[in-house]
Amino acid sequence: MDVTGGRRLWRWALVVWVILVAVAGGATLWLRDSAEPPGPYRWENAGPTPSLPERWRSACPTPDEDGEVLCFVRTR
C-alpha cells in the first residue's frame, strides 16, 4: 500500500469514528431525556447529634480565635 492509500484509510477511519461518537452522544442524550424523572424531592430532617462516649471530651476541636470550628465526623 502506498502513502496515499494509507492516508485515505486513516481519513475514513477518523470520519467513521467521529460519526460514531456523534451518534452515541445523541443516543445518550435522547435516552436520558426519555427516562422518567426521579421521585419528589424532599428535605431530610436530621436528628440530634448523638452523645459521645465518656472517654471522649469532644468530637470537635476548640474554636479558633475567630470562633470557627472545623469538625469531621466519620461513621461506618
C-alpha positions in Angstrom: 0.0 0.0 0.0 1.4 3.4 -0.9 1.4 6.5 1.2 -1.7 8.0 -0.4 -3.7 4.8 0.3 -2.6 4.8 4.0 -3.7 8.4 4.5 -7.0 7.7 2.8 -7.6 4.8 5.1 -6.8 6.9 8.2 -9.1 9.6 7.0 -12.0 7.2 6.6 -11.3 5.7 10.0 -11.4 9.2 11.5 -14.6 10.1 9.8 -16.3 6.9 10.9 -15.1 7.4 14.5 -16.4 11.0 14.6 -19.8 9.9 13.2 -19.9 7.0 15.7 -19.1 9.4 18.6 -21.8 11.9 17.5 -24.5 9.2 17.1 -23.6 7.7 20.5 -23.7 11.1 22.2 -27.1 11.9 20.7 -28.5 8.5 21.7 -27.2 9.0 25.2 -29.0 12.4 25.5 -32.2 11.0 23.9 -32.3 8.1 26.3 -31.5 10.2 29.3 -34.3 12.7 28.5 -36.8 9.9 27.9 -36.3 8.3 31.3 -38.8 9.1 34.0 -37.9 11.8 36.4 -36.9 10.7 39.9 -39.4 10.8 42.8 -40.3 14.0 44.6 -37.6 15.9 46.2 -37.7 16.5 50.0 -35.6 17.7 52.8 -34.5 15.2 55.3 -34.8 16.1 59.0 -31.6 15.4 60.8 -31.8 14.1 64.4 -29.9 15.4 67.3 -26.2 14.8 67.5 -25.6 11.5 69.4 -23.8 11.7 72.7 -20.1 10.8 72.8 -18.6 8.0 74.8 -17.4 9.1 78.3 -13.7 8.8 77.4 -14.0 11.4 74.7 -14.0 15.1 75.6 -15.4 16.4 72.3 -15.9 15.3 68.7 -14.7 18.7 67.6 -11.7 20.8 68.5 -12.0 24.0 70.4 -12.9 27.1 68.3 -10.1 29.2 66.9 -9.6 33.0 67.5 -12.4 33.8 65.0 -14.8 31.4 66.8 -14.9 28.9 63.9 -14.6 25.2 64.3 -14.0 22.6 61.5 -15.3 19.3 62.7 -15.1 16.0 60.8 -17.3 13.1 61.9 -16.8 9.6 60.3 -19.2 6.8 60.8 -19.4 3.4 59.3 
